[in-house]
Amino acid sequence: MTPLHAKSTIEEIRTRFDGEVERFSDLNTGQEAAMDSVAVLDVIARAAAARLAPGARVLDLGCGAGNYTLRILRELGSIDPILVDLSRPMLDRARARLAEAGVPRVTTIQADLRELAMEQGSLDAIVSGAVLHHLREDADWEHVFSRLHLWLRPGGLLLVADLVVCDDPALNRVMWDRYGEYLVRRGGEAYRDAVFGYIDHEDTPRSFPYQLDLLKRVGFRFCDVLHRNSLFGCYAAIK
Ligand SMILES: C[S@@+](CC[C@H](N)C(=O)[O-])C[C@H]1O[C@@H](n2cnc3c(N)ncnc32)[C@H](O)[C@@H]1O
């Protein structure tokens, strides 16, 4: 396993995603290397629509090519989006897709989410798809989660979809085995090994219990898992 100090740098992550825009631009497939990605898009979008009014101000952290914002737009009818990503090509594609979907006014910010600054209580919702697993030490997670809480208005909604590990080693092994079998079915053993290789080099995922405990500690009054299949799932939290 790659030790923490040897994991991908922010610059390496940005460069890799600059070249991956196409792979993140299809609402019908979602992110194919992730299990249940279309189902998770659906759960997140419907959860957003259940708690938000049309025109809601929604921050999409690690927006990629905009799949989550676009899917929420489809459920909600209208949206006031702020898109954040390390990658400029991803932000450009997300903006173009939203313009095509009838949203001409979009704020885009190219930034590391750890360094982002937003006005306190200014957001109705924050959505984050497949990006928090790039946070490293506890201090990173604590800093970002307390910022997310600060930026939401009272009653505001946090929706997170991600790769999540299991804190019990034996059960974690089962989750990884099942994910490996999924990847082999999709693309064979070489594909599985390539995906496992970049996860090992690039990602530092945390479990659901770790994240839900931390959400409570930083002040969220509600949090619960909405969906899980093996190492992939999503949750909601309310300020
Ligand atoms: C796996 S993609 C997911 C994209 C999109 N949320 C989706 O689900 O289709 C992760 C995205 O997060 C961005 N990203 C990675 N680390 C980031 C960071 N520290 N701050 C902001 N964006 C980041 C990448 O550039 C990439 O576009």
The ligand as an ORCA input file, in Angstrom:
! r2SCAN-3c Opt
* xyz 0 1
  C     -13.944     11.273     -9.654
  S     -14.205     12.892    -10.282
  C     -15.914     13.123     -9.919
  C     -16.555     14.232    -10.711
  C     -18.042     14.455    -10.437
  N     -18.300     14.859     -9.062
  C     -18.842     13.223    -10.780
  O     -19.176     12.470     -9.856
  O     -19.089     12.993    -11.970
  C     -13.414     13.873     -9.060
  C     -13.302     15.351     -9.426
  O     -12.824     16.045     -8.280
  C     -11.789     16.934     -8.650
  N     -10.897     17.050     -7.477
  C     -10.043     16.138     -6.982
  N      -9.443     16.594     -5.872
  C      -9.931     17.840     -5.662
  C      -9.698     18.858     -4.680
  N      -8.819     18.660     -3.688
  N     -10.371     20.019     -4.778
  C     -11.247     20.234     -5.795
  N     -11.514     19.322     -6.755
  C     -10.865     18.134     -6.689
  C     -11.144     16.301     -9.870
  O     -10.495     17.255    -10.672
  C     -12.332     15.640    -10.553
  O     -12.931     16.467    -11.512
*
